[in-house]
Amino acid sequence: MGSLTIAAIRSGTEPLAPLPEGAFHRWLETTLGCPKCNVSYNLVVPWDEAVSRWFDDDSRGPMRMLQKAIQLGHSNAHRVTHFETSGVIVKSFTAKPDLETKPETDRKMR
């Protein structure tokens, strides 16, 4: 089996990229949270890897990397709503910002 792929999706949001390859996915009961605020991320793993005998040992490293990415995301107000890791790289996916903002027209000129 190749490297373990784990996705972390911010609670209350939808995945922004395709979930890890697999016929079925398992949402783990364990969540990762930011220690500085109350943001939490749900974890998604391909079913075959989640029910593996060695999942607890194999997932320890990727879980640490995702936790570190979530901690670093606190500095930008957790704009990243979807992280994914497989191996030694953590990919982050950010929603496109809303460009439809109203200009300030209520100012009075004196």
BANUVO-702091 format. One record per residue (C-alpha): chain; residue number from 1; x, z, y. Coordinates in Angstrom, 3 decimals. Each point is the difference from the previous one (the first is absolute). Layout:
% BANUVO-702091
<fike ch="A" i="NUM" east="X" up="Z" north="Y"/>
...
% end
This chain:
% BANUVO-702091
<fike ch="A" i="1" east="0.000" up="0.000" north="0.000"/>
<fike ch="A" i="2" east="1.208" up="-0.776" north="3.545"/>
<fike ch="A" i="3" east="0.145" up="2.361" north="2.919"/>
<fike ch="A" i="4" east="-2.988" up="2.222" north="0.727"/>
<fike ch="A" i="5" east="-2.208" up="-1.169" north="2.879"/>
<fike ch="A" i="6" east="-1.998" up="2.575" north="1.964"/>
<fike ch="A" i="7" east="-2.191" up="-0.644" north="3.053"/>
<fike ch="A" i="8" east="-0.995" up="2.681" north="2.510"/>
<fike ch="A" i="9" east="-3.197" up="-0.742" north="1.933"/>
<fike ch="A" i="10" east="-0.977" up="2.161" north="2.972"/>
<fike ch="A" i="11" east="-3.232" up="1.911" north="-0.680"/>
<fike ch="A" i="12" east="-2.993" up="-1.660" north="1.621"/>
<fike ch="A" i="13" east="1.590" up="-3.462" north="0.209"/>
<fike ch="A" i="14" east="0.034" up="-3.084" north="-2.199"/>
<fike ch="A" i="15" east="3.155" up="-1.525" north="-1.517"/>
<fike ch="A" i="16" east="1.534" up="-2.608" north="2.332"/>
<fike ch="A" i="17" east="1.881" up="-1.857" north="-2.725"/>
<fike ch="A" i="18" east="-0.696" up="-0.719" north="-3.649"/>
<fike ch="A" i="19" east="0.340" up="3.061" north="-2.220"/>
<fike ch="A" i="20" east="2.818" up="0.119" north="-2.579"/>
<fike ch="A" i="21" east="-0.363" up="-2.530" north="-2.786"/>
<fike ch="A" i="22" east="-2.067" up="1.178" north="-2.910"/>
<fike ch="A" i="23" east="-3.315" up="-0.689" north="-1.672"/>
<fike ch="A" i="24" east="-1.276" up="3.474" north="0.926"/>
<fike ch="A" i="25" east="1.197" up="2.517" north="2.560"/>
<fike ch="A" i="26" east="-0.029" up="3.739" north="-0.158"/>
<fike ch="A" i="27" east="-0.520" up="2.112" north="3.120"/>
<fike ch="A" i="28" east="2.031" up="3.136" north="-0.586"/>
<fike ch="A" i="29" east="-1.431" up="3.445" north="0.709"/>
<fike ch="A" i="30" east="3.222" up="0.899" north="1.789"/>
<fike ch="A" i="31" east="0.058" up="-0.862" north="3.704"/>
<fike ch="A" i="32" east="2.963" up="-0.068" north="2.344"/>
<fike ch="A" i="33" east="-0.471" up="1.564" north="3.406"/>
<fike ch="A" i="34" east="1.825" up="0.243" north="3.269"/>
<fike ch="A" i="35" east="1.383" up="3.536" north="0.414"/>
<fike ch="A" i="36" east="-0.418" up="-0.184" north="3.793"/>
<fike ch="A" i="37" east="-3.708" up="-0.967" north="0.105"/>
<fike ch="A" i="38" east="-2.993" up="-0.426" north="-2.291"/>
<fike ch="A" i="39" east="0.475" up="-3.686" north="-0.978"/>
<fike ch="A" i="40" east="-0.009" up="-0.664" north="-3.735"/>
<fike ch="A" i="41" east="0.691" up="-3.061" north="-2.123"/>
<fike ch="A" i="42" east="-1.579" up="-0.827" north="-3.367"/>
<fike ch="A" i="43" east="2.263" up="-1.420" north="-2.705"/>
<fike ch="A" i="44" east="-0.745" up="-3.100" north="-2.085"/>
<fike ch="A" i="45" east="1.918" up="-0.966" north="-3.136"/>
<fike ch="A" i="46" east="-0.579" up="-2.739" north="-2.597"/>
<fike ch="A" i="47" east="-1.887" up="1.557" north="-2.927"/>
<fike ch="A" i="48" east="2.645" up="-0.909" north="-2.601"/>
<fike ch="A" i="49" east="2.704" up="1.810" north="1.935"/>
<fike ch="A" i="50" east="-2.192" up="3.000" north="0.897"/>
<fike ch="A" i="51" east="-0.777" up="0.825" north="-3.638"/>
<fike ch="A" i="52" east="3.603" up="-0.480" north="-1.111"/>
<fike ch="A" i="53" east="1.679" up="2.876" north="-1.792"/>
<fike ch="A" i="54" east="2.815" up="0.100" north="2.575"/>
<fike ch="A" i="55" east="-2.111" up="-0.407" north="3.165"/>
<fike ch="A" i="56" east="0.770" up="3.485" north="1.354"/>
<fike ch="A" i="57" east="3.744" up="-0.591" north="-0.229"/>
<fike ch="A" i="58" east="-0.107" up="-3.639" north="1.152"/>
<fike ch="A" i="59" east="-2.218" up="0.723" north="3.014"/>
<fike ch="A" i="60" east="2.074" up="2.829" north="1.470"/>
<fike ch="A" i="61" east="2.369" up="-2.262" north="1.999"/>
<fike ch="A" i="62" east="-2.627" up="-2.402" north="1.381"/>
<fike ch="A" i="63" east="-2.235" up="2.948" north="0.964"/>
<fike ch="A" i="64" east="2.865" up="1.560" north="1.996"/>
<fike ch="A" i="65" east="0.593" up="-3.297" north="1.817"/>
<fike ch="A" i="66" east="-3.696" up="-0.350" north="0.853"/>
<fike ch="A" i="67" east="-0.115" up="3.606" north="1.236"/>
<fike ch="A" i="68" east="2.989" up="-0.666" north="2.278"/>
<fike ch="A" i="69" east="-1.627" up="-3.192" north="1.347"/>
<fike ch="A" i="70" east="-3.190" up="1.948" north="0.774"/>
<fike ch="A" i="71" east="2.011" up="2.680" north="1.823"/>
<fike ch="A" i="72" east="1.776" up="-2.651" north="2.059"/>
<fike ch="A" i="73" east="-3.380" up="-1.612" north="0.770"/>
<fike ch="A" i="74" east="-1.098" up="3.130" north="1.847"/>
<fike ch="A" i="75" east="2.101" up="-1.049" north="2.993"/>
<fike ch="A" i="76" east="-2.132" up="-3.128" north="0.507"/>
<fike ch="A" i="77" east="-3.371" up="1.725" north="-0.577"/>
<fike ch="A" i="78" east="-0.279" up="-1.242" north="-3.595"/>
<fike ch="A" i="79" east="-0.790" up="-3.581" north="1.021"/>
<fike ch="A" i="80" east="1.227" up="-1.113" north="-3.423"/>
<fike ch="A" i="81" east="-2.950" up="0.340" north="-2.342"/>
<fike ch="A" i="82" east="1.508" up="-1.515" north="-3.162"/>
<fike ch="A" i="83" east="3.431" up="0.646" north="-1.558"/>
<fike ch="A" i="84" east="1.262" up="-1.466" north="-3.247"/>
<fike ch="A" i="85" east="3.176" up="0.630" north="-1.947"/>
<fike ch="A" i="86" east="1.557" up="-1.520" north="-3.053"/>
<fike ch="A" i="87" east="3.623" up="0.814" north="-0.466"/>
<fike ch="A" i="88" east="1.945" up="1.137" north="3.046"/>
<fike ch="A" i="89" east="-1.977" up="-1.737" north="2.770"/>
<fike ch="A" i="90" east="-3.159" up="1.280" north="1.690"/>
<fike ch="A" i="91" east="-2.151" up="-2.729" north="1.565"/>
<fike ch="A" i="92" east="-2.394" up="0.936" north="2.782"/>
<fike ch="A" i="93" east="-3.135" up="-1.848" north="1.069"/>
<fike ch="A" i="94" east="-1.538" up="0.555" north="3.438"/>
<fike ch="A" i="95" east="-3.433" up="-1.108" north="1.199"/>
<fike ch="A" i="96" east="0.072" up="-2.495" north="2.850"/>
<fike ch="A" i="97" east="-0.848" up="1.697" north="3.310"/>
<fike ch="A" i="98" east="-3.268" up="-0.749" north="1.777"/>
<fike ch="A" i="99" east="0.841" up="-2.299" north="2.910"/>
<fike ch="A" i="100" east="-3.471" up="0.214" north="1.506"/>
<fike ch="A" i="101" east="0.462" up="2.753" north="2.551"/>
<fike ch="A" i="102" east="-2.013" up="0.246" north="3.156"/>
<fike ch="A" i="103" east="1.934" up="-0.127" north="3.261"/>
<fike ch="A" i="104" east="-0.360" up="2.931" north="2.332"/>
<fike ch="A" i="105" east="-2.441" up="-1.175" north="2.683"/>
<fike ch="A" i="106" east="-1.440" up="3.332" north="1.112"/>
<fike ch="A" i="107" east="2.814" up="0.857" north="2.389"/>
<fike ch="A" i="108" east="-0.882" up="0.365" north="3.673"/>
<fike ch="A" i="109" east="2.346" up="-1.493" north="2.529"/>
<fike ch="A" i="110" east="0.521" up="1.987" north="3.244"/>
% end
